[in-house]
Amino acid sequence: MSDEVAKSVMCLIPDNEIEGLENFRQKYINGPGKSVPFHVTLLSNFYLPKEIDESIINTLTEIARSTGKFKFAAKPLSIFPTTNVIYLTPSPATHIEALTTRLHDAFPKFYKPEYGLPIFHMTIALGNPPEATDKITYEYKEQFGYKPLPLTAGHIAIYVQKGEEWHHYLSLDL
């Protein structure tokens, strides 16, 4: 494994945990992303740690503090059909869109206007064979039901990829 950081991402992490959800994710996320807790990706690319200076941290701190905590729900279940990723949809997405727009405005280097905003999602299964989809969705609904899961946005976090593993780098409370 290389100690060199290859990539970093910025995520929105909920304050509250849904009982059993992290274990479910650990069971069905087959890839290095399982080391990042349940989240919404805000920026799929961000500065590497060696590039993050006091000015960047101050800007992120101001954005986090002025955003504040907010409530949203994770609505079951959706699938990206080409990649077979099973995910929950954050709703309403208004606060998440506003936060992402503020990050894009502050760090335009990481905004590609031709792509617009991402499809905000919270991955619960990844890297499983297509024939396992029905089993996974059935198990999810048996364990968590059909209702949206209530969440409170807690902090933004930066995770860095070293080799095939992701590691926590920085968190800022909303």
PyMOL commands that place a pseudoatom at each C-alpha (Angstrom):
pseudoatom trace, name=CA, resn=MET, resi=1, chain=A, elem=C, hetatm=0, pos=[0.000, 0.000, 0.000]
pseudoatom trace, name=CA, resn=SER, resi=2, chain=A, elem=C, hetatm=0, pos=[1.215, 3.461, -0.882]
pseudoatom trace, name=CA, resn=ASP, resi=3, chain=A, elem=C, hetatm=0, pos=[1.266, 6.212, 1.746]
pseudoatom trace, name=CA, resn=GLU, resi=4, chain=A, elem=C, hetatm=0, pos=[0.835, 8.760, -1.042]
pseudoatom trace, name=CA, resn=VAL, resi=5, chain=A, elem=C, hetatm=0, pos=[-2.607, 10.386, -1.074]
pseudoatom trace, name=CA, resn=ALA, resi=6, chain=A, elem=C, hetatm=0, pos=[-4.132, 9.861, -4.510]
pseudoatom trace, name=CA, resn=LYS, resi=7, chain=A, elem=C, hetatm=0, pos=[-7.477, 11.604, -4.114]
pseudoatom trace, name=CA, resn=SER, resi=8, chain=A, elem=C, hetatm=0, pos=[-9.726, 13.338, -1.629]
pseudoatom trace, name=CA, resn=VAL, resi=9, chain=A, elem=C, hetatm=0, pos=[-13.504, 13.754, -1.418]
pseudoatom trace, name=CA, resn=MET, resi=10, chain=A, elem=C, hetatm=0, pos=[-15.786, 15.945, 0.662]
pseudoatom trace, name=CA, resn=CYS, resi=11, chain=A, elem=C, hetatm=0, pos=[-18.809, 14.346, 2.297]
pseudoatom trace, name=CA, resn=LEU, resi=12, chain=A, elem=C, hetatm=0, pos=[-21.804, 15.336, 4.368]
pseudoatom trace, name=CA, resn=ILE, resi=13, chain=A, elem=C, hetatm=0, pos=[-22.034, 13.033, 7.382]
pseudoatom trace, name=CA, resn=PRO, resi=14, chain=A, elem=C, hetatm=0, pos=[-25.253, 12.710, 9.410]
pseudoatom trace, name=CA, resn=ASP, resi=15, chain=A, elem=C, hetatm=0, pos=[-25.092, 13.219, 13.186]
pseudoatom trace, name=CA, resn=ASN, resi=16, chain=A, elem=C, hetatm=0, pos=[-27.465, 10.403, 13.972]
pseudoatom trace, name=CA, resn=GLU, resi=17, chain=A, elem=C, hetatm=0, pos=[-26.921, 6.743, 13.260]
pseudoatom trace, name=CA, resn=ILE, resi=18, chain=A, elem=C, hetatm=0, pos=[-29.677, 4.440, 12.095]
pseudoatom trace, name=CA, resn=GLU, resi=19, chain=A, elem=C, hetatm=0, pos=[-29.400, 1.202, 14.055]
pseudoatom trace, name=CA, resn=GLY, resi=20, chain=A, elem=C, hetatm=0, pos=[-28.002, -1.581, 11.883]
pseudoatom trace, name=CA, resn=LEU, resi=21, chain=A, elem=C, hetatm=0, pos=[-27.434, 0.567, 8.793]
pseudoatom trace, name=CA, resn=GLU, resi=22, chain=A, elem=C, hetatm=0, pos=[-23.648, 0.717, 9.009]
pseudoatom trace, name=CA, resn=ASN, resi=23, chain=A, elem=C, hetatm=0, pos=[-23.483, -3.071, 9.435]
pseudoatom trace, name=CA, resn=PHE, resi=24, chain=A, elem=C, hetatm=0, pos=[-25.735, -3.445, 6.388]
pseudoatom trace, name=CA, resn=ARG, resi=25, chain=A, elem=C, hetatm=0, pos=[-23.425, -1.172, 4.358]
pseudoatom trace, name=CA, resn=GLN, resi=26, chain=A, elem=C, hetatm=0, pos=[-20.329, -3.051, 5.523]
pseudoatom trace, name=CA, resn=LYS, resi=27, chain=A, elem=C, hetatm=0, pos=[-21.924, -6.297, 4.384]
pseudoatom trace, name=CA, resn=TYR, resi=28, chain=A, elem=C, hetatm=0, pos=[-22.901, -5.044, 0.925]
pseudoatom trace, name=CA, resn=ILE, resi=29, chain=A, elem=C, hetatm=0, pos=[-20.302, -2.443, -0.058]
pseudoatom trace, name=CA, resn=ASN, resi=30, chain=A, elem=C, hetatm=0, pos=[-17.539, -4.397, -1.729]
pseudoatom trace, name=CA, resn=GLY, resi=31, chain=A, elem=C, hetatm=0, pos=[-14.769, -1.919, -2.284]
pseudoatom trace, name=CA, resn=PRO, resi=32, chain=A, elem=C, hetatm=0, pos=[-12.559, 0.597, -0.532]
pseudoatom trace, name=CA, resn=GLY, resi=33, chain=A, elem=C, hetatm=0, pos=[-15.416, 3.084, -0.059]
pseudoatom trace, name=CA, resn=LYS, resi=34, chain=A, elem=C, hetatm=0, pos=[-16.817, 1.032, 2.811]
pseudoatom trace, name=CA, resn=SER, resi=35, chain=A, elem=C, hetatm=0, pos=[-14.330, 2.756, 5.138]
pseudoatom trace, name=CA, resn=VAL, resi=36, chain=A, elem=C, hetatm=0, pos=[-16.188, 6.057, 4.630]
pseudoatom trace, name=CA, resn=PRO, resi=37, chain=A, elem=C, hetatm=0, pos=[-19.260, 6.104, 6.912]
pseudoatom trace, name=CA, resn=PHE, resi=38, chain=A, elem=C, hetatm=0, pos=[-22.814, 6.653, 5.625]
pseudoatom trace, name=CA, resn=HIS, resi=39, chain=A, elem=C, hetatm=0, pos=[-22.681, 9.970, 3.750]
pseudoatom trace, name=CA, resn=VAL, resi=40, chain=A, elem=C, hetatm=0, pos=[-23.652, 12.155, 0.826]
pseudoatom trace, name=CA, resn=THR, resi=41, chain=A, elem=C, hetatm=0, pos=[-20.722, 13.068, -1.427]
pseudoatom trace, name=CA, resn=LEU, resi=42, chain=A, elem=C, hetatm=0, pos=[-20.621, 16.851, -1.845]
pseudoatom trace, name=CA, resn=LEU, resi=43, chain=A, elem=C, hetatm=0, pos=[-17.440, 17.127, -3.925]
pseudoatom trace, name=CA, resn=SER, resi=44, chain=A, elem=C, hetatm=0, pos=[-16.071, 14.011, -5.587]
pseudoatom trace, name=CA, resn=ASN, resi=45, chain=A, elem=C, hetatm=0, pos=[-12.681, 15.680, -5.880]
pseudoatom trace, name=CA, resn=PHE, resi=46, chain=A, elem=C, hetatm=0, pos=[-11.000, 18.157, -3.530]
pseudoatom trace, name=CA, resn=TYR, resi=47, chain=A, elem=C, hetatm=0, pos=[-7.581, 19.429, -2.523]
pseudoatom trace, name=CA, resn=LEU, resi=48, chain=A, elem=C, hetatm=0, pos=[-5.051, 16.883, -1.323]
pseudoatom trace, name=CA, resn=PRO, resi=49, chain=A, elem=C, hetatm=0, pos=[-3.908, 17.347, 2.296]
pseudoatom trace, name=CA, resn=LYS, resi=50, chain=A, elem=C, hetatm=0, pos=[-0.576, 18.871, 1.241]
pseudoatom trace, name=CA, resn=GLU, resi=51, chain=A, elem=C, hetatm=0, pos=[-2.551, 21.571, -0.639]
pseudoatom trace, name=CA, resn=ILE, resi=52, chain=A, elem=C, hetatm=0, pos=[-4.901, 22.456, 2.221]
pseudoatom trace, name=CA, resn=ASP, resi=53, chain=A, elem=C, hetatm=0, pos=[-3.764, 25.614, 3.965]
pseudoatom trace, name=CA, resn=GLU, resi=54, chain=A, elem=C, hetatm=0, pos=[-5.224, 27.842, 6.671]
pseudoatom trace, name=CA, resn=SER, resi=55, chain=A, elem=C, hetatm=0, pos=[-7.190, 29.882, 4.131]
pseudoatom trace, name=CA, resn=ILE, resi=56, chain=A, elem=C, hetatm=0, pos=[-8.956, 26.779, 2.795]
pseudoatom trace, name=CA, resn=ILE, resi=57, chain=A, elem=C, hetatm=0, pos=[-9.734, 25.559, 6.320]
pseudoatom trace, name=CA, resn=ASN, resi=58, chain=A, elem=C, hetatm=0, pos=[-11.072, 29.004, 7.278]
pseudoatom trace, name=CA, resn=THR, resi=59, chain=A, elem=C, hetatm=0, pos=[-13.322, 29.066, 4.205]
pseudoatom trace, name=CA, resn=LEU, resi=60, chain=A, elem=C, hetatm=0, pos=[-14.616, 25.557, 4.927]
pseudoatom trace, name=CA, resn=THR, resi=61, chain=A, elem=C, hetatm=0, pos=[-15.195, 26.443, 8.586]
pseudoatom trace, name=CA, resn=GLU, resi=62, chain=A, elem=C, hetatm=0, pos=[-17.215, 29.522, 7.614]
pseudoatom trace, name=CA, resn=ILE, resi=63, chain=A, elem=C, hetatm=0, pos=[-19.306, 27.544, 5.117]
pseudoatom trace, name=CA, resn=ALA, resi=64, chain=A, elem=C, hetatm=0, pos=[-19.956, 24.795, 7.670]
pseudoatom trace, name=CA, resn=ARG, resi=65, chain=A, elem=C, hetatm=0, pos=[-20.890, 27.186, 10.493]
pseudoatom trace, name=CA, resn=SER, resi=66, chain=A, elem=C, hetatm=0, pos=[-23.136, 29.351, 8.331]
pseudoatom trace, name=CA, resn=THR, resi=67, chain=A, elem=C, hetatm=0, pos=[-24.893, 26.286, 6.924]
pseudoatom trace, name=CA, resn=GLY, resi=68, chain=A, elem=C, hetatm=0, pos=[-25.843, 24.879, 10.301]
pseudoatom trace, name=CA, resn=LYS, resi=69, chain=A, elem=C, hetatm=0, pos=[-27.403, 21.523, 11.021]
pseudoatom trace, name=CA, resn=PHE, resi=70, chain=A, elem=C, hetatm=0, pos=[-30.513, 20.585, 9.062]
pseudoatom trace, name=CA, resn=LYS, resi=71, chain=A, elem=C, hetatm=0, pos=[-32.917, 17.694, 8.885]
pseudoatom trace, name=CA, resn=PHE, resi=72, chain=A, elem=C, hetatm=0, pos=[-33.475, 15.520, 5.860]
pseudoatom trace, name=CA, resn=ALA, resi=73, chain=A, elem=C, hetatm=0, pos=[-34.516, 11.967, 5.123]
pseudoatom trace, name=CA, resn=ALA, resi=74, chain=A, elem=C, hetatm=0, pos=[-32.922, 9.082, 3.253]
pseudoatom trace, name=CA, resn=LYS, resi=75, chain=A, elem=C, hetatm=0, pos=[-35.618, 7.665, 0.972]
pseudoatom trace, name=CA, resn=PRO, resi=76, chain=A, elem=C, hetatm=0, pos=[-35.378, 4.029, -0.094]
pseudoatom trace, name=CA, resn=LEU, resi=77, chain=A, elem=C, hetatm=0, pos=[-34.390, 2.558, -2.605]
pseudoatom trace, name=CA, resn=SER, resi=78, chain=A, elem=C, hetatm=0, pos=[-32.861, 3.474, -5.942]
pseudoatom trace, name=CA, resn=ILE, resi=79, chain=A, elem=C, hetatm=0, pos=[-30.340, 1.804, -8.224]
pseudoatom trace, name=CA, resn=PHE, resi=80, chain=A, elem=C, hetatm=0, pos=[-27.821, 3.111, -10.726]
pseudoatom trace, name=CA, resn=PRO, resi=81, chain=A, elem=C, hetatm=0, pos=[-28.512, 0.406, -13.323]
pseudoatom trace, name=CA, resn=THR, resi=82, chain=A, elem=C, hetatm=0, pos=[-25.200, 0.572, -15.186]
pseudoatom trace, name=CA, resn=THR, resi=83, chain=A, elem=C, hetatm=0, pos=[-23.121, 0.120, -12.020]
pseudoatom trace, name=CA, resn=ASN, resi=84, chain=A, elem=C, hetatm=0, pos=[-25.647, -1.775, -9.882]
pseudoatom trace, name=CA, resn=VAL, resi=85, chain=A, elem=C, hetatm=0, pos=[-25.121, 0.658, -6.989]
pseudoatom trace, name=CA, resn=ILE, resi=86, chain=A, elem=C, hetatm=0, pos=[-28.050, 0.570, -4.553]
pseudoatom trace, name=CA, resn=TYR, resi=87, chain=A, elem=C, hetatm=0, pos=[-28.599, 3.829, -2.710]
pseudoatom trace, name=CA, resn=LEU, resi=88, chain=A, elem=C, hetatm=0, pos=[-30.920, 5.971, -0.633]
pseudoatom trace, name=CA, resn=THR, resi=89, chain=A, elem=C, hetatm=0, pos=[-31.938, 9.408, -1.894]
pseudoatom trace, name=CA, resn=PRO, resi=90, chain=A, elem=C, hetatm=0, pos=[-31.554, 12.402, 0.441]
pseudoatom trace, name=CA, resn=SER, resi=91, chain=A, elem=C, hetatm=0, pos=[-34.767, 14.431, 0.533]
pseudoatom trace, name=CA, resn=PRO, resi=92, chain=A, elem=C, hetatm=0, pos=[-35.387, 17.246, 0.402]
pseudoatom trace, name=CA, resn=ALA, resi=93, chain=A, elem=C, hetatm=0, pos=[-32.119, 17.955, -1.359]
pseudoatom trace, name=CA, resn=THR, resi=94, chain=A, elem=C, hetatm=0, pos=[-32.510, 21.744, -1.082]
pseudoatom trace, name=CA, resn=HIS, resi=95, chain=A, elem=C, hetatm=0, pos=[-29.999, 22.238, 1.764]
pseudoatom trace, name=CA, resn=ILE, resi=96, chain=A, elem=C, hetatm=0, pos=[-27.539, 19.773, 0.221]
pseudoatom trace, name=CA, resn=GLU, resi=97, chain=A, elem=C, hetatm=0, pos=[-27.761, 21.534, -3.147]
pseudoatom trace, name=CA, resn=ALA, resi=98, chain=A, elem=C, hetatm=0, pos=[-27.251, 24.923, -1.462]
pseudoatom trace, name=CA, resn=LEU, resi=99, chain=A, elem=C, hetatm=0, pos=[-24.239, 23.630, 0.483]
pseudoatom trace, name=CA, resn=THR, resi=100, chain=A, elem=C, hetatm=0, pos=[-22.713, 22.113, -2.655]
pseudoatom trace, name=CA, resn=THR, resi=101, chain=A, elem=C, hetatm=0, pos=[-23.287, 25.356, -4.572]
pseudoatom trace, name=CA, resn=ARG, resi=102, chain=A, elem=C, hetatm=0, pos=[-21.522, 27.313, -1.812]
pseudoatom trace, name=CA, resn=LEU, resi=103, chain=A, elem=C, hetatm=0, pos=[-18.590, 24.885, -2.003]
pseudoatom trace, name=CA, resn=HIS, resi=104, chain=A, elem=C, hetatm=0, pos=[-18.473, 25.253, -5.795]
pseudoatom trace, name=CA, resn=ASP, resi=105, chain=A, elem=C, hetatm=0, pos=[-18.536, 29.052, -5.455]
pseudoatom trace, name=CA, resn=ALA, resi=106, chain=A, elem=C, hetatm=0, pos=[-15.718, 28.979, -2.886]
pseudoatom trace, name=CA, resn=PHE, resi=107, chain=A, elem=C, hetatm=0, pos=[-13.663, 26.376, -4.766]
pseudoatom trace, name=CA, resn=PRO, resi=108, chain=A, elem=C, hetatm=0, pos=[-14.521, 26.782, -8.474]
pseudoatom trace, name=CA, resn=LYS, resi=109, chain=A, elem=C, hetatm=0, pos=[-11.620, 24.532, -9.441]
pseudoatom trace, name=CA, resn=PHE, resi=110, chain=A, elem=C, hetatm=0, pos=[-13.809, 21.587, -8.402]
pseudoatom trace, name=CA, resn=TYR, resi=111, chain=A, elem=C, hetatm=0, pos=[-16.941, 22.611, -10.281]
pseudoatom trace, name=CA, resn=LYS, resi=112, chain=A, elem=C, hetatm=0, pos=[-17.651, 21.451, -13.800]
pseudoatom trace, name=CA, resn=PRO, resi=113, chain=A, elem=C, hetatm=0, pos=[-20.711, 23.474, -14.907]
pseudoatom trace, name=CA, resn=GLU, resi=114, chain=A, elem=C, hetatm=0, pos=[-21.202, 21.286, -17.966]
pseudoatom trace, name=CA, resn=TYR, resi=115, chain=A, elem=C, hetatm=0, pos=[-22.150, 18.436, -15.612]
pseudoatom trace, name=CA, resn=GLY, resi=116, chain=A, elem=C, hetatm=0, pos=[-24.406, 20.420, -13.257]
pseudoatom trace, name=CA, resn=LEU, resi=117, chain=A, elem=C, hetatm=0, pos=[-24.999, 19.183, -9.740]
pseudoatom trace, name=CA, resn=PRO, resi=118, chain=A, elem=C, hetatm=0, pos=[-24.423, 15.492, -9.024]
pseudoatom trace, name=CA, resn=ILE, resi=119, chain=A, elem=C, hetatm=0, pos=[-27.127, 12.955, -8.314]
pseudoatom trace, name=CA, resn=PHE, resi=120, chain=A, elem=C, hetatm=0, pos=[-27.020, 13.140, -4.536]
pseudoatom trace, name=CA, resn=HIS, resi=121, chain=A, elem=C, hetatm=0, pos=[-27.170, 9.675, -3.052]
pseudoatom trace, name=CA, resn=MET, resi=122, chain=A, elem=C, hetatm=0, pos=[-26.182, 7.585, -0.032]
pseudoatom trace, name=CA, resn=THR, resi=123, chain=A, elem=C, hetatm=0, pos=[-24.692, 4.266, -1.130]
pseudoatom trace, name=CA, resn=ILE, resi=124, chain=A, elem=C, hetatm=0, pos=[-25.767, 1.167, 0.774]
pseudoatom trace, name=CA, resn=ALA, resi=125, chain=A, elem=C, hetatm=0, pos=[-24.598, -1.555, -1.660]
pseudoatom trace, name=CA, resn=LEU, resi=126, chain=A, elem=C, hetatm=0, pos=[-21.833, -1.568, -4.255]
pseudoatom trace, name=CA, resn=GLY, resi=127, chain=A, elem=C, hetatm=0, pos=[-19.843, -4.146, -6.182]
pseudoatom trace, name=CA, resn=ASN, resi=128, chain=A, elem=C, hetatm=0, pos=[-22.375, -6.965, -5.886]
pseudoatom trace, name=CA, resn=PRO, resi=129, chain=A, elem=C, hetatm=0, pos=[-23.413, -9.184, -8.796]
pseudoatom trace, name=CA, resn=PRO, resi=130, chain=A, elem=C, hetatm=0, pos=[-26.643, -8.061, -10.516]
pseudoatom trace, name=CA, resn=GLU, resi=131, chain=A, elem=C, hetatm=0, pos=[-28.382, -11.276, -9.499]
pseudoatom trace, name=CA, resn=ALA, resi=132, chain=A, elem=C, hetatm=0, pos=[-27.964, -10.260, -5.820]
pseudoatom trace, name=CA, resn=THR, resi=133, chain=A, elem=C, hetatm=0, pos=[-29.971, -7.028, -6.206]
pseudoatom trace, name=CA, resn=ASP, resi=134, chain=A, elem=C, hetatm=0, pos=[-33.364, -8.522, -5.326]
pseudoatom trace, name=CA, resn=LYS, resi=135, chain=A, elem=C, hetatm=0, pos=[-31.953, -10.250, -2.236]
pseudoatom trace, name=CA, resn=ILE, resi=136, chain=A, elem=C, hetatm=0, pos=[-30.229, -7.063, -1.043]
pseudoatom trace, name=CA, resn=THR, resi=137, chain=A, elem=C, hetatm=0, pos=[-33.293, -4.860, -1.571]
pseudoatom trace, name=CA, resn=TYR, resi=138, chain=A, elem=C, hetatm=0, pos=[-35.536, -7.424, 0.144]
pseudoatom trace, name=CA, resn=GLU, resi=139, chain=A, elem=C, hetatm=0, pos=[-33.159, -7.624, 3.114]
pseudoatom trace, name=CA, resn=TYR, resi=140, chain=A, elem=C, hetatm=0, pos=[-33.017, -3.824, 3.336]
pseudoatom trace, name=CA, resn=LYS, resi=141, chain=A, elem=C, hetatm=0, pos=[-36.810, -3.517, 3.365]
pseudoatom trace, name=CA, resn=GLU, resi=142, chain=A, elem=C, hetatm=0, pos=[-37.146, -6.315, 5.929]
pseudoatom trace, name=CA, resn=GLN, resi=143, chain=A, elem=C, hetatm=0, pos=[-34.660, -4.601, 8.234]
pseudoatom trace, name=CA, resn=PHE, resi=144, chain=A, elem=C, hetatm=0, pos=[-35.468, -0.902, 7.690]
pseudoatom trace, name=CA, resn=GLY, resi=145, chain=A, elem=C, hetatm=0, pos=[-38.933, -0.856, 6.124]
pseudoatom trace, name=CA, resn=TYR, resi=146, chain=A, elem=C, hetatm=0, pos=[-40.235, 1.318, 3.332]
pseudoatom trace, name=CA, resn=LYS, resi=147, chain=A, elem=C, hetatm=0, pos=[-40.283, 4.668, 5.132]
pseudoatom trace, name=CA, resn=PRO, resi=148, chain=A, elem=C, hetatm=0, pos=[-37.597, 7.327, 4.728]
pseudoatom trace, name=CA, resn=LEU, resi=149, chain=A, elem=C, hetatm=0, pos=[-34.934, 7.305, 7.444]
pseudoatom trace, name=CA, resn=PRO, resi=150, chain=A, elem=C, hetatm=0, pos=[-34.821, 10.578, 9.454]
pseudoatom trace, name=CA, resn=LEU, resi=151, chain=A, elem=C, hetatm=0, pos=[-31.364, 12.183, 9.502]
pseudoatom trace, name=CA, resn=THR, resi=152, chain=A, elem=C, hetatm=0, pos=[-29.696, 15.351, 10.764]
pseudoatom trace, name=CA, resn=ALA, resi=153, chain=A, elem=C, hetatm=0, pos=[-26.773, 16.767, 8.809]
pseudoatom trace, name=CA, resn=GLY, resi=154, chain=A, elem=C, hetatm=0, pos=[-23.905, 16.937, 11.271]
pseudoatom trace, name=CA, resn=HIS, resi=155, chain=A, elem=C, hetatm=0, pos=[-20.616, 17.800, 9.635]
pseudoatom trace, name=CA, resn=ILE, resi=156, chain=A, elem=C, hetatm=0, pos=[-18.661, 17.989, 6.436]
pseudoatom trace, name=CA, resn=ALA, resi=157, chain=A, elem=C, hetatm=0, pos=[-15.682, 15.681, 6.260]
pseudoatom trace, name=CA, resn=ILE, resi=158, chain=A, elem=C, hetatm=0, pos=[-12.748, 15.172, 3.953]
pseudoatom trace, name=CA, resn=TYR, resi=159, chain=A, elem=C, hetatm=0, pos=[-11.632, 11.613, 3.276]
pseudoatom trace, name=CA, resn=VAL, resi=160, chain=A, elem=C, hetatm=0, pos=[-8.401, 10.782, 1.467]
pseudoatom trace, name=CA, resn=GLN, resi=161, chain=A, elem=C, hetatm=0, pos=[-7.487, 7.748, -0.577]
pseudoatom trace, name=CA, resn=LYS, resi=162, chain=A, elem=C, hetatm=0, pos=[-4.145, 6.096, 0.099]
pseudoatom trace, name=CA, resn=GLY, resi=163, chain=A, elem=C, hetatm=0, pos=[-3.624, 3.109, -2.128]
pseudoatom trace, name=CA, resn=GLU, resi=164, chain=A, elem=C, hetatm=0, pos=[-6.884, 1.165, -2.045]
pseudoatom trace, name=CA, resn=GLU, resi=165, chain=A, elem=C, hetatm=0, pos=[-8.038, 2.533, 1.326]
pseudoatom trace, name=CA, resn=TRP, resi=166, chain=A, elem=C, hetatm=0, pos=[-9.917, 5.669, 2.376]
pseudoatom trace, name=CA, resn=HIS, resi=167, chain=A, elem=C, hetatm=0, pos=[-9.021, 7.517, 5.589]
pseudoatom trace, name=CA, resn=HIS, resi=168, chain=A, elem=C, hetatm=0, pos=[-10.609, 10.361, 7.520]
pseudoatom trace, name=CA, resn=TYR, resi=169, chain=A, elem=C, hetatm=0, pos=[-8.632, 13.598, 7.187]
pseudoatom trace, name=CA, resn=LEU, resi=170, chain=A, elem=C, hetatm=0, pos=[-10.731, 16.493, 8.499]
pseudoatom trace, name=CA, resn=SER, resi=171, chain=A, elem=C, hetatm=0, pos=[-14.224, 17.176, 9.887]
pseudoatom trace, name=CA, resn=LEU, resi=172, chain=A, elem=C, hetatm=0, pos=[-16.020, 20.460, 10.447]
pseudoatom trace, name=CA, resn=ASP, resi=173, chain=A, elem=C, hetatm=0, pos=[-19.276, 20.674, 12.391]
pseudoatom trace, name=CA, resn=LEU, resi=174, chain=A, elem=C, hetatm=0, pos=[-22.218, 22.385, 10.775]
for i in range(1, 174): cmd.bond("trace and resi %d" % i, "trace and resi %d" % (i + 1))
show_as sticks, trace
zoom trace
